[in-house]
Amino acid sequence: MQKNETLSVIIPSFNEQDNIQRTFHTIRKILSKGHIPFEIIFVDDGSKDDTFNKIKELSAQNQEVKGISFSRNFGKESAIFAGLESACGACCVIMDCDLQHPPDVLPEMYRLWQEGYEVVEGIKTSRGRENPAHTLFARLFYRLISNATGFDMSKASDFKLLDRKAVDALLSMPERAPFFRALSSWIGFCSISLPFEVQERTYGSSKWSFGSLTKYAIRNITSFSGIPMQFVTLMGWLMLFASLALGIQSLYKYFSGTALEGFTTVILLQLIIGSVLMISLGIIGHYISRIYDEIKARPRYLVARKCGF
């Protein structure tokens, strides 16, 4: 029996109608030149433009192309897992539709997999041209998630190749809100890093706004780690020490016969304690809402249409 050595290329796509054709032909040219058997799975994440029709056209003309279309926008993580669940290859690679993840790296990733590596991590050597505020926010996010996971994720990306064993390990996890970038490092297996330069988009613009990135960061940090909950404990200890210091000062002034300032101190304490309590309740409430989402056990995504399967 011939060994399965097919490479499944999974491409989450959201409003990428201008990139579908170009992305497919670029990847096909590179993989065909390297004599690498492949399939390409485009996952349309509830696009509002003509993305899925472009995918259907390609699928009708090329047997290597498969398409999945969600009933609405469920997010990139859901698109990645939908692609992994539908992939038939012995290994899978996830990459962006805008080709900011360079397809030229794919043959090297595949070669490393053939050598026995089960996870080939694409590591950014630079972030490309980016808004300074975006860069600062990204660094803060990755510092937090690196502390939460115990892995250095400052240069991590979704661009990585996974052996079938690693894919099956990810798919066995029942959580409703998986963080692919962190989970693919957490599962372990025989791994190697491969540096790449982030490419500039030829068509379209980034779909990530500052607000969506903030939601993405909060969602993934809280889905993967309980560290934000420790903020509540930390602030509790800080307030305890502050209370002890203030208590000692108050007792000293009482016994020395010096009157306390009173009103200003009380107001400041109320503001500080009130702020800490509200922030703490917000963090706890967010985790409770995440637990509620997990208990409901709704599917990660809903598929409206498929093609090529």
N, C-alpha and C positions, 0 to 999 in steps of 0.2 A: 504493500500500500504506500502510495506517495505521501511524503510528509507535507503537512500544511505549512507553508511558509509565506502565506499571504499577509500583506501589510494593510491593515484597515486605517484609512485616514479619516478622522472624524472632524468635521468643520462646523461648529456652531455659527449660525448666520442670522442676523437681525437687520432687516432693511439693507441688504447687500446686493440688490439686483444688478448693480453696475460691476460687481466683482466676481459673480458666480462663474461666468464663462472664462474670464481671464485666469481665475484661480485654478479651475479644472485643467485647462490646457497647459498651464505652467507646471503643475504637479505631474500631469501625465507625461510630459516631455522628459522631465528629470528622472522619474521612476522607470519609464520605458528604456531610457538610455542606460540605466543601471541594471536592466533585466530583473527588476523587482516586481513580482506579482502583487497586485494591489486592488483594493476597492476604495471608493470614496463615498462617504456618507455625509451628505449635507443635512443639518438639522435646522429647519426654519423655526426660529423661536417666536412665532406669532407676528411675523413681519406685516407691515401695513402697505408695503409696495409690491412689486411683481416678483419677489424673490423665489417663491415656490414654483411659479410658472417657468422661470428660467431653469430651475432644477429639473422640472418635468421634461422640458425640452432636451436637456442634456441626457437625462436618463433614457429617453426614447431613442437617442442616437448612440449611446455608449453603455454597454452592459456593465461597465465598472462603476457606474454612478447610481447611487441610491439616495432617496430623499425621504425625510420625515418632516411633517408640518404639525406644530402644536395648535391646539384650539385657541390659545391666546399666549401672551408673553409670560413664560414661567421663569426666565432667567438663564444665564449662561451655565450655571452648575447643572440645572436640570437638562439642558441641551447636551452637555457632555455625557451625562449618565444615560440619556436616551441613546446616544450614539454607541456607547460602550455595550449596552444591552442588546443592540441590534447587530453589532459587528461579528463577522465570521472569521476574521483573521487570527493567525497565531500570535500576532502582536498588533497593538493599536497605537496610533499617534494622534494627539490632539493639537490642532493648530488653528489660528485665526483665519477668517475668510479674506481679510484685507491684505494678506501676505506680509504683515509685519513680522510674522514668524517666517524666516527665510526657507523656502522649499529646498534650496541647495544643500541644506544640512541633513535632509531626510536619508540619502544614501549612507552617510556616515553613522547616523543613528541605527539604521538597519544593520550595518556591518557590525557595530558594537553588540547589537542583540544576537547576531549569529555567533559572536565570540562567547556568549554566555551571560551577558548582562541582562537583568530582568527589568530594570528601570533605567532609562537613559534620560537624565534631567537636562533640559535646556536652561542654561544659565545666562542671563543678560550681562553683557559686558558694558552696556550703556542703556539708557532709557530712551534714546532718540531725542528729538526736539519735543519739549514738553513745557507746559506752563509751570513757572517756578513754584506757585502755590500748590499745584498738583504734585510736583516732585516732593515738596516738603511734607505734604499730607501722606503721600505714599511711603516715605521713609519712616514716619511716625507709626503708620499702620504696620509695616513690616517689622519694626522693632518690637511692637506689642505682640504680634503674632509669633515672632521668633522666641520671645520669652515664654509665651504660652505653650508652644509646641516643643521647645528644647532643640529646635533645628534653626540653622541660619537661613532665613527665607528672604534676606534683603535683596537677592538677585534672582529669586525664584520666579517661575512663570508657569502657565498652563501648557506650554510647549514641551511635551515629553512623550517618550515612547514607553509603553508598558507591555510586558510579556503577558500571555494569556493567564498565567497564575496570578499575576498582580491584578489584572482586570477582574478575575473571579473573586479575589479577596475584597476589592472595592465594592463589587456588586452584592456581596454577602452582607454588607452593613445596612441595617434597616432604617437608619436615621433619615428623617424627612428633609433635613436641610444640610446636606453634606458640603464640606469645603474641600473641593477636589485638590487644590494646590497643596494644602496641608496634609490631607489624608494620603495622597500618593507618596508623600515622604514618610508619614507615620507607619505605613504598612511594612516598611523595610525592604527586604529582598536585596539581591545583589545589584548595587546601583553604581552609576558613574555619571559625572557631570560633563556636559558638552557646551562650551561657550558659543554664543551667537550675538550678532549685532541686530538690534531692532531696526527694521526697515521703515521707510516713510510710506504712508498710504498714497496710492496713485489716484484712487477715486473715493469720493465720499469723505465723511468726517467721523471722528470718534463718537460713539453712542453714549459715552460716559460723561455725565455732568458731575459737578462737585457734589450735588445732593445725592445722586445715585451712587457715587463712590462712597459717600459717608454711610449710606444705608448698607451698602455691600460690606464695608469694613465692620460695622456694628454687628450685622447678621452673622458674618463668618467668625468673628472673634468669639461671640457668645455661643455659637453653635459648636465650636471646637474646644472651648476652654471655659473653666469656671473662675479664671483669674479676676475678672471684674468684680466678682462677688467678694473677693478679698479686700476690695476698696472699702467696703462697709466695715469689715473688721479693723482695717488700718485706721480709718477715721474714728472708730470707736476708741481705739487705744490712744490716738492723738488727743481726742477730747477728754479722755480720762486723765492723761498727764497734765493737760491744760487746766482741768478742774482741780487737780491736786495742787498745782502751783497757785492758782487763784485762791483756793481754800486756805493754803498756808499764809498767803499774803493777807487775806481777810482776818484770820485769827491773830496774826501779828499786830495788825492795826487795831483790832478790838482790844487786845490786852495792853497795847501801848497807849490806848485812849485817843487814838487818831481816828477821826470820822472817815468813812469810805465815801468815794465820789458818788457812788450809787447809781443814779439814773442812766448816765451814759454807758456805764459798764453793763448794766442789766440789758439795755437795748442792744448793744453789740453782741452780748452773749446769746440773746434770743435770735438775732439775725444769723449768727454763725451756726448755732445748733439747729435752727430751722432749715437752713440751707443744706447742712449735712444730712439731716433726716429726710428731706425731700429727694435729694440725689440718691441716697441709699434705698429709699422706697422705689424710686424709678428703676434702679438696677435690679432689685429683687422682683419688681413687677415684670420687667422684661424677661427675666428667666422663667417666671411663672407662665408668661404667655408662650414661651418656647416649649415648655413642658406640655401646655395645652395643645399646641400644634402637633407635637409628637403623639399625644394620646389619641387625637382625632384620626391619625394615621391616614390622612388623605394621600392620594398618589402624588409623586413628585411632579408629574406632568400628565397632560391628556393629549393623545394623538388624534388629529382631525383627518389627516390624509397621509398616504405613503405612495412611493413610486419606486420601481426597480427591484422590489423584493419578491 
